[in-house]
């Protein structure tokens, strides 16, 4: 169908990749510890939306164009790196939010967490490289429906990843319920997430142009 082959292997590989601990896992767990399950869910959905930009780009050829243009790659790399570093510094300087405040409406905080998840992935050239390298392996070279095949595979990958992140968010929120009443613990989570974003920003900035 659509030139997709070995779909079972793709799903299995995608699940294994999704459950492998990485920056997205740390971000979801950290936000769950800070803001409860809603915070973790907002982070997970933001990450998924950010990934969708690259899936759509791979489907219509933008990712290939990005990788072929050193100028476009450099611009995206620098913008993404700057965003990650600035976000990390803001987290390091932010004041802890305790459980008493978390119980109140936090729509603005959840919106910020969601957007951070979106931009962290959408502005990361490494994510574009991943989908551009991974998806074509499961699409026949002579397929007449490559864009739709890429989109279908990408959505499958994103859905399994989102489900896994939501499960992580639920477990992390439950386990961290008591920790969120401690200002010191919440401050530690802020510092850990801030350090993670700064580290990712440096990694992105050091990516070689194509």
TORKOLBA-477532 format. One record per residue (C-alpha): y, x, z. Coordinates in nm, 3 decimals, padded with zeros to 5 digits. Layout:
# TORKOLBA-477532
REC,Y,X,Z
...
//
This chain:
# TORKOLBA-477532
REC,00.000,00.000,00.000
REC,00.338,00.142,-00.110
REC,00.160,00.470,-00.175
REC,00.102,00.528,00.198
REC,-00.225,00.701,00.275
REC,-00.409,00.789,00.598
REC,-00.201,00.545,00.797
REC,-00.435,00.581,01.095
REC,-00.367,00.954,01.108
REC,00.007,00.891,01.085
REC,-00.001,00.644,01.375
REC,-00.215,00.879,01.587
REC,00.008,01.176,01.510
REC,00.318,00.971,01.583
REC,00.187,00.852,01.919
REC,00.092,01.206,02.021
REC,00.436,01.333,01.917
REC,00.610,01.051,02.103
REC,00.426,01.107,02.431
REC,00.484,01.483,02.421
REC,00.758,01.557,02.678
REC,01.089,01.655,02.524
REC,01.467,01.605,02.555
REC,01.443,01.232,02.480
REC,01.185,01.190,02.756
REC,01.407,01.371,03.005
REC,01.708,01.161,02.904
REC,01.523,00.830,02.947
REC,01.379,00.931,03.284
REC,01.714,01.062,03.405
REC,01.900,00.745,03.310
REC,01.625,00.533,03.469
REC,01.672,00.724,03.792
REC,02.047,00.672,03.778
REC,02.077,00.312,03.657
REC,01.731,00.162,03.700
REC,01.515,00.016,03.427
REC,01.814,-00.122,03.236
REC,01.962,00.227,03.211
REC,01.635,00.371,03.086
REC,01.593,00.088,02.838
REC,01.948,00.138,02.707
REC,01.874,00.509,02.662
REC,01.546,00.434,02.482
REC,01.705,00.184,02.244
REC,01.993,00.421,02.173
REC,01.753,00.702,02.088
REC,01.562,00.469,01.856
REC,01.878,00.358,01.676
REC,01.981,00.720,01.632
REC,01.643,00.801,01.480
REC,01.676,00.505,01.243
REC,01.981,00.668,01.082
REC,01.762,00.963,00.980
REC,01.474,00.742,00.870
REC,01.711,00.546,00.646
REC,01.860,00.874,00.524
REC,01.516,01.007,00.434
REC,01.438,00.682,00.253
REC,01.744,00.696,00.029
REC,01.752,01.072,-00.012
REC,02.050,01.155,00.209
REC,01.845,01.382,00.433
REC,01.731,01.586,00.133
REC,02.093,01.609,00.015
REC,02.201,01.719,00.362
REC,01.939,01.992,00.373
REC,02.037,02.109,00.024
REC,02.408,02.138,00.106
REC,02.492,02.418,00.348
REC,02.844,02.279,00.392
REC,02.726,01.930,00.486
REC,02.460,02.075,00.714
REC,02.715,02.299,00.889
REC,02.959,02.012,00.942
REC,02.694,01.786,01.093
REC,02.562,02.075,01.302
REC,02.901,02.161,01.450
REC,03.000,01.799,01.513
REC,02.666,01.730,01.680
REC,02.682,02.047,01.890
REC,03.037,01.972,02.005
REC,02.944,01.616,02.099
REC,02.642,01.731,02.302
REC,02.833,02.001,02.489
REC,03.128,01.774,02.571
REC,02.893,01.498,02.687
REC,02.705,01.749,02.902
REC,03.027,01.871,03.065
REC,03.131,01.513,03.136
REC,02.798,01.452,03.310
REC,02.840,01.767,03.519
REC,03.183,01.654,03.633
REC,03.104,01.285,03.680
REC,03.079,01.130,04.026
REC,02.737,01.000,04.138
REC,02.674,00.624,04.110
REC,02.476,00.496,04.409
REC,02.229,00.210,04.424
REC,02.486,-00.020,04.584
REC,02.703,00.015,04.274
REC,02.407,-00.010,04.038
REC,02.327,-00.357,04.164
REC,02.661,-00.480,04.029
REC,02.725,-00.550,03.658
REC,02.722,-00.220,03.470
REC,02.769,-00.331,03.111
REC,03.012,-00.050,03.037
REC,02.776,00.213,03.180
REC,02.481,00.076,02.984
REC,02.688,00.071,02.665
REC,02.785,00.434,02.721
REC,02.422,00.534,02.785
REC,02.314,00.351,02.468
REC,02.580,00.518,02.253
REC,02.496,00.860,02.394
REC,02.135,00.806,02.290
REC,02.247,00.701,01.941
REC,02.482,00.993,01.879
REC,02.252,01.251,02.038
REC,01.992,01.180,01.771
REC,02.213,01.071,01.480
REC,02.421,01.392,01.497
REC,02.122,01.624,01.537
REC,02.016,01.791,01.209
REC,01.681,01.882,01.369
REC,01.587,01.513,01.372
REC,01.668,01.486,01.001
REC,01.455,01.793,00.933
REC,01.166,01.644,01.130
REC,01.154,01.316,00.937
REC,01.207,01.492,00.605
REC,00.906,01.717,00.676
REC,00.680,01.465,00.850
REC,00.704,01.142,00.649
REC,00.631,01.275,00.296
REC,00.291,01.403,00.412
REC,00.167,01.043,00.424
REC,00.318,00.916,00.098
REC,00.156,00.976,-00.241
REC,00.360,01.201,-00.468
REC,00.335,00.951,-00.754
REC,00.426,00.647,-00.543
REC,00.671,00.412,-00.714
REC,00.795,00.286,-00.376
REC,00.878,00.605,-00.188
REC,01.198,00.475,-00.020
REC,01.019,00.168,00.113
REC,00.720,00.379,00.217
REC,00.944,00.620,00.409
REC,01.122,00.329,00.575
REC,00.793,00.164,00.674
REC,00.649,00.482,00.823
REC,00.974,00.560,01.001
REC,00.990,00.216,01.159
REC,00.629,00.249,01.278
REC,00.713,00.584,01.437
REC,01.027,00.447,01.599
REC,00.849,00.138,01.736
REC,00.573,00.339,01.902
REC,00.832,00.578,02.044
REC,01.044,00.295,02.177
REC,00.749,00.131,02.351
REC,00.654,00.460,02.514
REC,01.010,00.522,02.632
REC,01.033,00.171,02.778
REC,00.712,00.233,02.973
REC,00.855,00.563,03.098
REC,01.176,00.386,03.198
REC,00.986,00.127,03.402
REC,00.779,00.386,03.589
REC,01.072,00.622,03.646
REC,01.297,00.341,03.773
REC,01.031,00.223,04.017
REC,00.956,00.574,04.142
REC,01.324,00.661,04.183
REC,01.433,00.341,04.361
REC,01.478,00.522,04.692
REC,01.625,00.833,04.539
REC,01.911,00.632,04.389
REC,02.039,00.557,04.741
REC,02.099,00.929,04.795
REC,02.426,01.068,04.661
REC,02.278,01.418,04.654
REC,01.977,01.307,04.445
REC,02.195,01.119,04.196
REC,02.429,01.417,04.168
REC,02.127,01.637,04.095
REC,02.020,01.403,03.812
REC,02.374,01.418,03.670
REC,02.365,01.797,03.673
REC,02.018,01.807,03.516
REC,02.120,01.573,03.233
REC,02.448,01.757,03.183
REC,02.265,02.088,03.160
REC,02.017,01.936,02.914
REC,02.294,01.813,02.683
REC,02.472,02.149,02.692
REC,02.145,02.329,02.617
REC,02.076,02.096,02.323
REC,02.430,02.149,02.196
REC,02.380,02.526,02.197
REC,02.043,02.489,02.024
REC,02.196,02.270,01.753
REC,02.487,02.511,01.704
REC,02.241,02.797,01.648
REC,02.047,02.616,01.374
REC,02.050,02.810,01.051
REC,02.218,02.646,00.753
REC,02.017,02.575,00.442
//
